[in-house]
């Protein structure tokens, strides 16, 4: 994809394309952008492509916030880089995502919509990650939104919980019957926990006779190990069907309990 020219285009000959990934919070903080352009001018062109059915009109592929800001400033024209060959929907969406991620974080819901749409088309998380230039793990998390039960989707959309927490709740609730009231109560309980606290909370529920720690009573630390020690930790964790983190936590906790009792330990 290459630009054929950069030129001034009348604002009334431009339309926001339906392939823009930003559909929420488009005008949030727009006043800051207006003030910046008023002082410094338009520093970068927007990106447009011709509309096939409207001669002389263009679709905005990237830069809709700059276009909105220029309208607020009462400008009649805007500098635009023109792509003569209209890109397909996937390329346009990828361009919009790249533009927005560089300049201002997209909302998680916009990214979920864009990634899910492309995933439903290709059926491959790797293809979506490569097309949008996003980390594989991030895309994998976004496309999991579709499998959440309606109550959890609603909580994510309302901002009551984040997507990571919703996915953990979904996995947890699949192990037993949970009604909507219980689900919302559980969501409220874990919403303020850190990832480490959530992991401890949910794993406690899977182990009979073990009560979950209260929020704030679990802290995450970083430990540096040599490669041989790390391999030994992983091997020990596998024999007990534990994650690497939980295995490390058990070993440290056991050492501290023995130390408190005065039990001799080898260095």
C-alpha positions as a printed Julia matrix, in Angstrom:
267×3 Matrix{Float64}:
   0.0     0.0    0.0
   1.45    3.36  -1.01
   0.29    6.98  -1.06
  -0.11    8.58  -4.46
  -0.13   12.18  -3.22
  -0.64   14.52  -0.28
  -3.11   17.35  -0.83
  -5.59   19.68   0.82
  -9.14   18.26   0.74
 -12.34   20.05   1.67
 -13.76   18.77   4.96
 -17.22   18.37   3.44
 -15.83   15.92   0.87
 -14.73   13.52   3.59
 -16.71   10.81   5.39
 -15.67    8.53   8.25
 -15.42    5.03   6.85
 -17.26    2.09   8.36
 -13.91    0.33   8.68
 -12.71    2.62  11.47
 -12.08    0.46  14.53
 -12.66    3.3   16.97
 -16.41    3.5   17.53
 -16.41    4.4   21.24
 -15.08    7.48  23.03
 -14.23    9.06  19.68
 -14.55   12.59  21.02
 -13.03   11.94  24.46
 -10.27   14.49  25.14
 -10.9    16.02  21.71
 -10.53   19.5   23.24
  -6.84   18.76  23.91
  -6.32   17.86  20.27
  -8.17   21.0   19.15
  -5.93   23.14  21.38
  -2.8    21.42  20.08
  -3.74   21.93  16.41
  -4.71   25.54  17.11
  -1.19   26.21  18.42
   0.97   23.96  16.24
  -1.2    23.36  13.2
  -1.92   19.97  11.64
   1.38   18.14  12.02
   0.45   14.94  10.2
  -1.95   14.24   7.33
  -4.95   12.01   7.7
  -5.15    8.98   5.4
  -7.99    8.72   2.87
  -9.11    6.67  -0.11
 -11.6     7.59  -2.88
 -15.23    6.59  -2.43
 -16.22    4.47  -5.42
 -19.8     5.7   -5.61
 -19.17    9.38  -4.78
 -16.93   11.12  -7.28
 -14.58   13.59  -5.63
 -15.34   12.34  -2.12
 -13.05   10.34   0.15
 -13.3     7.87   3.01
 -11.19    8.54   6.11
  -9.14    5.43   6.84
  -7.07    6.93   9.67
  -7.26   10.29  11.41
 -10.95   10.77  12.18
 -10.12   12.63  15.44
  -7.95   15.12  13.54
 -10.82   15.62  11.08
 -13.24   16.24  13.97
 -10.78   18.68  15.56
 -10.35   20.62  12.32
 -14.14   20.9   12.02
 -14.32   22.32  15.53
 -11.68   24.85  14.58
 -13.85   25.97  11.66
 -11.3    24.89   9.03
 -12.49   24.33   5.48
  -9.68   21.99   4.39
  -7.43   19.34   5.85
  -4.14   17.85   4.67
  -4.61   14.25   3.56
  -2.45   11.46   2.17
  -4.43    9.82  -0.62
  -4.4     6.11  -1.44
  -5.74    5.8   -4.97
  -6.46    2.08  -4.74
  -9.08    1.54  -2.05
  -7.82   -1.15   0.37
  -9.97   -4.1    1.38
 -11.79   -4.09   4.69
  -9.11   -6.03   6.59
  -6.26   -3.77   5.48
  -8.31   -0.66   6.31
  -9.12   -1.99   9.78
  -5.47   -2.9   10.38
  -4.43    0.6    9.32
  -6.98    2.15  11.66
  -5.81    0.02  14.59
  -2.15    0.89  13.97
  -2.95    4.59  13.74
  -4.98    4.61  16.94
  -2.58    2.5   18.99
   0.27    4.87  18.15
  -1.63    8.05  18.99
  -4.08    7.06  21.69
  -5.11    3.76  23.21
  -8.2     2.22  21.73
 -10.86    1.08  24.13
 -10.69   -2.62  24.89
 -14.21   -3.02  23.5
 -13.16   -1.56  20.13
 -10.24   -3.98  19.98
 -12.51   -6.88  20.94
 -14.91   -5.99  18.12
 -12.14   -5.66  15.52
 -10.27   -8.83  16.52
 -13.42  -10.92  16.88
 -14.69   -9.83  13.47
 -11.45  -10.85  11.75
 -11.18  -14.06  13.8
 -14.68  -15.1   12.74
 -13.57  -14.63   9.13
 -10.21  -16.42   9.26
 -10.65  -18.71  12.27
  -7.03  -18.14  13.25
  -5.71  -16.06  16.15
  -2.28  -16.02  14.5
  -3.72  -14.49  11.33
  -5.47  -11.76  13.33
  -2.32  -11.0   15.34
  -0.21  -10.74  12.19
  -2.75   -8.6   10.36
  -3.19   -6.12  13.21
   0.36   -6.26  14.54
  -0.85   -7.19  18.03
   0.66   -9.77  20.42
  -0.8   -13.26  20.0
  -1.77  -13.51  23.69
  -3.64  -10.22  23.53
  -5.67  -11.27  20.48
  -6.37  -14.64  22.08
  -7.81  -12.85  25.1
  -9.95  -10.52  22.98
 -11.57  -13.31  20.94
 -12.48  -15.13  24.15
 -14.98  -12.34  24.86
 -17.49  -14.05  22.57
 -17.63  -17.17  24.74
 -18.48  -15.27  27.92
 -21.99  -15.62  29.29
 -24.21  -12.52  28.77
 -23.91  -11.37  32.41
 -20.11  -11.26  32.18
 -20.19   -9.46  28.82
 -22.43   -6.85  30.4
 -20.04   -6.4   33.35
 -17.09   -5.92  30.96
 -19.01   -3.42  28.82
 -20.04   -1.48  31.93
 -16.46   -1.41  33.19
 -17.35   -3.3   36.38
 -14.63   -5.9   35.67
 -11.85   -6.18  33.11
 -11.67   -8.84  30.42
  -9.0   -10.93  32.19
 -11.18  -11.16  35.29
 -14.25  -12.03  33.22
 -12.41  -14.9   31.53
 -11.25  -16.24  34.9
 -14.82  -16.03  36.2
 -16.14  -17.86  33.14
 -13.62  -20.68  33.58
 -14.38  -20.87  37.29
 -18.16  -20.94  36.84
 -18.04  -23.73  34.29
 -17.13  -26.11  37.11
 -20.53  -25.75  38.77
 -23.95  -24.19  38.63
 -23.86  -20.46  39.33
 -26.93  -18.26  39.03
 -26.83  -14.6   37.99
 -26.99  -13.29  41.56
 -24.08  -15.48  42.66
 -22.1   -14.53  39.57
 -22.49  -10.81  40.17
 -21.61  -11.23  43.84
 -18.49  -13.19  42.89
 -17.54  -10.58  40.29
 -17.85   -7.79  42.86
 -15.69   -9.8   45.27
 -12.78  -10.31  42.88
 -12.98   -7.05  40.89
 -10.57   -5.2   43.17
  -8.06   -8.03  43.5
  -4.7    -8.18  41.76
  -4.01  -11.0   39.29
  -2.06  -12.86  41.97
  -4.91  -12.51  44.47
  -7.43  -13.7   41.9
  -5.33  -16.75  41.07
  -5.1   -17.62  44.75
  -8.82  -17.02  45.26
  -9.93  -19.28  42.43
  -7.41  -22.04  43.11
  -8.53  -22.09  46.74
 -12.04  -22.91  45.61
 -10.72  -25.92  43.69
  -8.94  -27.4   46.72
 -11.14  -28.99  49.36
 -10.65  -27.67  52.86
  -8.65  -24.64  51.78
 -10.19  -21.23  52.3
  -9.32  -18.41  49.9
  -7.18  -15.58  51.19
  -8.87  -12.25  51.72
  -8.12   -9.48  49.2
  -4.89   -7.76  50.14
  -3.44  -10.73  52.02
  -1.65  -12.09  48.96
   1.29  -10.22  47.44
   3.28  -10.95  44.33
   7.1   -10.91  44.41
   9.77  -11.39  41.75
  12.48  -13.97  42.39
  15.61  -14.41  40.26
  16.79  -18.0   39.79
  19.63  -19.63  37.92
  18.61  -21.75  34.93
  19.3   -25.05  36.76
  17.24  -23.92  39.78
  14.4   -22.78  37.5
  14.37  -26.15  35.72
  14.31  -27.93  39.09
  11.37  -25.77  40.2
   9.46  -26.55  37.0
  10.11  -30.28  37.38
   8.9   -30.23  40.99
   5.8   -28.26  39.95
   4.94  -30.81  37.25
   5.08  -33.72  39.73
   2.45  -31.97  41.84
   0.34  -30.57  39.01
   1.08  -26.98  40.04
   1.93  -23.87  38.12
   5.48  -22.6   38.37
   4.36  -19.61  40.45
   2.31  -21.66  42.89
   5.1   -24.2   43.3
   7.53  -21.41  44.14
   5.06  -19.94  46.61
   4.67  -23.3   48.39
   8.42  -23.81  48.66
   9.01  -20.33  50.07
   6.07  -20.63  52.49
   7.32  -24.03  53.71
  10.82  -22.65  54.23
   9.47  -19.68  56.23
   7.27  -21.9   58.43
  10.23  -24.16  59.21
  12.42  -21.13  59.91
   9.81  -19.75  62.32
   9.8   -23.07  64.21
  13.59  -22.98  64.42
  14.04  -26.06  62.26
  17.6   -26.33  60.92
  17.86  -25.7   57.17
  20.75  -26.27  54.85
  22.02  -23.09  53.15
